[in-house]
Amino acid sequence: AQTLDERAKIAVAAAQKAGIIAKDADGNFKPNEDISWGEAIDMIVKEQQWPLVNVTTPHTKLDEQEQRTLLTAIEHQLLTVSVDDFAKMKDEPVVLGEVMLLMIEMMKGGTDK
């Protein structure tokens, strides 16, 4: 069985290859850096290759891409917050490494997709 570090390295490499995450200017991946919740949800939706749902009612605090990504995450039960609540928290920080661990769990079927 692979260790968590080995799975993390595989997940990071796959996410970089797929264009889901990028290395920094120094060519490094820094899992302890903060990203926003909006960026985190975008990464997970891309990694899962979920087709984005259509927006029927535009939201004033989210652009169309953000809203499509959010609604897709809600549809797949990744999120259980309302669009209004997410609009308030989308710029709040989350640790990139934590998002990657969630993606690893989802890739191996550890959480509902």
N, C-alpha and C positions, 0 to 999 in steps of 0.2 A: 504494500500500500504506500501511496505517496504521502509525504509529510505535507503539512500546511504550507511551509515555505516552498516546496516543490510545486504544489498546486498554484500558489500565488505567482510564482515565476512564469508558469505556463499561461495563466490567465492574463498576466500583464503583457506577455509577448503576443498572445492572440489578440488582445484588445488594441495593442499598438499596430499590429499588422492590419487589422480591420479599420484602422483610423478612428477608433473610439476614444483612445487617449493618445496623448503625444508626450514625447520626452521634452524636458526643459531645454533652454538654450545651451546648456552644458552637455546635453545628450544623456541626461540621467532621468530616472523615474523616481519621484519623491513621494512615497505613500503617506508621509506624515503631513503633507501640505494640505491646506484647506481648499475646498472647492465649494461652490454654492449648491444648495439642494436642487436648483434648476438644472445645473450641469450634471449632477449625479443621476437624476431621473432620465435625462437625455442619454447618458452613457448606457444605462441599463436597458432602456427601450431599444437602442441601437444594437446592443449586444444580443438581445433576445430576438432581434430581427422582426419585431412586431410591426405590422403595417399601421401607419398613423391613421387615426380616425378623422373624419371630416368635422369641421367646426360649423355648427349651425347658428350659434349665437356668440358673436365676438365678445370677448371680455375686455374691459377698459384697461386693466393693468397687466395684461399678458399679450405679447404679439401672437400672430397666428401659429407660428411654429411651436412656441412654448405651450400654447393651449392644446394644439394637436397632440404633442408629446404627453402632456399631463393627462388628457382624456384617455389616451391609449394606456397609460400606466394604471389609471383607475379601472378601465375596462378589464385589464388583466389582473386586477386585484393586487397590484403592487402597492397602490396607495388607497387609503380610505378617507382622505380629507376632501373637503369641498374645493371647488375651483377658487372661491374667495379666500379660503384659509391658505391654500397653496400660494396664491398671489402675494399674501402677506409674508410668507416664509421662504419664498424661492431664492432670495439673496442671502439667507442665513448660511453660515459655514457648516460644512461637514468634512470629516477627514477622508481624503481620497482612498487611503488604505482600507477604511471601513466599507466603502462602496465596492471596492474590488473584492473584499471577502464575501459580500452579499452576492456579487456576480458569480463568484466561484461556486457558492452554494446553489445558485440557480442553474448553473451549467451542469452540475452533477445531479440535479433533481432534488436537492435538499429542501427547496421551498416550492410552493405552487407557482406555476407559470401562467 
